[in-house]
Amino acid sequence: MVASPLLVAELDTMAIYTFFRRWETGILALVEAESSGLAIERIAKARVSLAHADLKGLEAPWRHLQGVDLRGADLEAASLPGAILLRADLRTASLISADLRGSTLRQADLRRADVRHADLRQADLRGADFAGANLHNACATGARLDGARLDWRWTAFVLELLRRDAGDRDDANRLVADLAFASDERPYTWLETVIRRPALIGWVASVIGRAVRPGDGASKVLHHLSMDPAEFELPPAGAATDEHSIGFYWTRAVHPRKTTRRSPS
């Protein structure tokens, strides 16, 4: 449900990009720019809200989008490597398969965002809020996580925290490798991999304990790690606790309009 830019006119190197809401026919913004990425950057600098925008497949690498309102926007398969999304509001946004390598999402709000299969390698996620976000099969290798509120249901953040802390310990590195190749199909399935290595449970709990933030649901994870392995069962798959509960801003995807008209010569 992302508003893909619709190119409606092309003059020399400049083009006019029209942006739409996900399920509305009215125009959200009309911008003249050299590229869709620069058009989005200009919208962000003008403080125009892009809530519910249809931006599927957007190409905006290295663009400055700090503080932009992208609540419920569709950014599926967007190319945003190196983008500056400092303090961006991405609540319930769709970031499925988005390329966010090296991007700055510091203090961004990603509560209940759909981040499945997203590439967050080397991203700056310090202070970001991922409570209730779906990070199924996301990759966060090398991401900066200091002060972030993490969602513990999926493997991405657990794997990265353990990878950093494993050092030269062979047993710890074997667990990290097992987690990297384990199924991430259901929430908390990474716990099953950890429980099979009881000698490392204390280490895993200590690593997670250092990253706990209020309302992140970590207490549930730590409780299950303290259980007798013989009695272990996966916790319920509900969203992480969020004391600032918010409604959903998204609905089913609408295919973006893709038409091009050249102006008369």
N, C-alpha and C positions, 0 to 999 in steps of 0.2 A: 504494500500500500504506500508506495513511495512515489513522489511526483517526479517523473522523469522529465528533463527539460525538453521542450518542444521547439525545435528551430523553425521559426516562421519567416525569417528574412535573412539574407546574407549580402552584405555590402563590403567589398574588398575583404579585409581581414576581420571586420566587425560583424557581429551577428546579433539578432534579437532573440533572446531566450524567454520562453513563456513557461511558467511553473504553475502547477495545479495542485489542489488538495487531493487526497487519496480517493475520495468518493464524492467529489463535488465538481460541477461543470464550470463554475466561475473561476476566473483567473486569480491566482494567488499573487503573482508578481511578473512583471515584464521588464527585462533588463537587457541593455545593449552592452556587449562585452566580447572579448576575443575568444573566450572559451566558457563552457558551462561552469568550470571551477571558479573562474574569476567572477562570473555572474553571481554564484552563491556567496562568494566572499563579499561582494558589494551589498548583497541583501543582508548578510550578517552584520556588517559595519553600520548599516542603516537601522539596525535593531528591528527589522521586520520579522515577525514571528513566522517560523516555518513548521509550526505544529501541524501534524497530519499531512505534511507535504509528500508528494509522490516523487521520490528521488532515486528510484531503483537504478542501479548501474551508474550512478553519478561518478564522474571523473574529476576529482578535486584534490590531487596530491599537493601537500605542502601549503595548503591554503589556510588563512587565518580566520577561524570561525569561533573565536572565543565568546562564551556567553550566549551562543545562539540557542534559540528555542526550537528544539526538534522533537518535542513530545509526540509520540505516536507516528513519527515520520517513517516512511518506508525507504530504508537505505540498503536494501538487500543487494549484495554483490557490488556495493559501492567501492571505489578505489580511493582510499584516503590515507595512503602512507605519508607519514610526516605531518599530517594535518594538525593544526593547533585548535583543539576543542576544549580548551581550558574553561572549566565551570559551565560547560554546555549542559542543557537540560534534554536528556535522551530517555526520559521515563517512557516505558512501554514502546520505544522505537524498535523497528526491525532492522537488525544489523547482521542478518544471516549471511554468512560467507563474505562479509565485508573485509577488505584489506586495510587494517589499521596498524600495520607495522611501523614502529617508531613514532606513532602519533602521540600527541599530548592530550590525555584525558584527565589531567589532574583536577581534582575536586568536581568532576563531572557527575551528574546524577543519572545513573543507569538502572534505577529500580524497575524491576519487572521487564527490563528490555530483553529482546530475543537476540542473543549473541551466538547462536548455534553456528559452529563451523567457522567462526570469525578468526582472523589472524591478528593476535595482539602481541606478537613477538616484539621485544624491545620497547613496547609502549610505556609511557609514563602514566601510571594509574594511581599515583599517590593521592590519597584522600578521596578517591572516587567511591561512589556508593553503588554496589552491585546487589543489594538485598533483593531477593526474589527473581534475579535475572536467570535466564536459561542459557547456560554456558556449555551445553552438550557438544562435545567434540571441538571446543574452542582450543586455541593454542596460545599460551601466555609465557613461553620461554623467554627469559631475559627481561620480562616486564618489571617495572618498579612498583611495588605493592605497599610501600610504607603508608600506614594510616588509612588504607582503604578498608571499606566494609565489604567483606567478601561473602559470596554465596557458596556454602560448603557442600551443596548437593552434587556438584559435578567435579570432575577430576582436575581441571585446568590449574586452578590456584593451588590446590593441595600438592600436585605434582611439582610445580615450580618452587614452592616453599621447601619441600623435602629435597629437591635437587640441589638447591643452594646450601642446605645444611648438611648434606651427606658427607661432604669432604672426601677423605680417602677410605672410608669404611666400605669394605666389599659388600657386607650384608645390606647396608643401607642403599648402596648403589644398585644392588640387585633388585631391591624393592622398588626403587625409582624406575628401573627398566620394566619391571612387571606392570607397574601402574601405567607407564607410557603405552604399553601394548594391550592393556586390559580393555574390556568393553566399557563404554560410557553410555550405554543405551538407556539405563534407568538411573534415577537419582540415587546417590549414595552407594552405588555398586563398588566404588573404590574401597569402601570399608571392608568388603569381603576379601579383597586382596591383602589388606593390612592384617586382618584377623588371622590369616593363614601363616603369619610370621609373628607369633606371640612375643618373641624376644625383642621385637622392634616397636611394639605397641606404645610403650612408655616414651620412646623417642618421638614417635609420631604425635602423641598427645602433647608433648612439650613444645614441639614446633607449632602446632595449631594454637596452643594456649598463648603463645607470644603474639599471635596475630588476631586474637579475639577483639571484637568491637561490640559495643552495646547493640542488641537487636539483630545480630548476624546469624543467630541460630546455632552457634558453635557449641553451646551447652548440650544440645541434643547429640552432637557428634561425639563430644568428650564422654558423655554418659554411655554411649554404645561402645566406645573403646574400652571402657572400664568393666564391661560385662564379661562374664565367663564365656570363652569362645564356644563352649558346648551349648550355651543358651542364646548365642547371638542370632539376631534377625535384623533385617534392614529396617530402619526407621521409616515412618510414613513419608510419602513423596511430596508432601505439601511444600509451599513456598517458604522461604526463610522468614522468620518473624520480622515484621516491619512495623514499628510503632507509629510511623507516619503512613498509614495505609492509604493507597491511592487507587483510583479507578483505572480501568483499562482505557487506553487512548487509541486502540487499533482494532481493525476488523479484517475481513478477508482481503486478499490482494486484488488489485485491479490492474490489468495490463496497461502499461504506459502508452500514451499516444506517440507514434513515431512518424511524423510527416515532415517533409521539407519542401518549401516553396522558395524559388529564387525571385527576387524583385525584377521587374521588367528592365531590360538594358536600355 
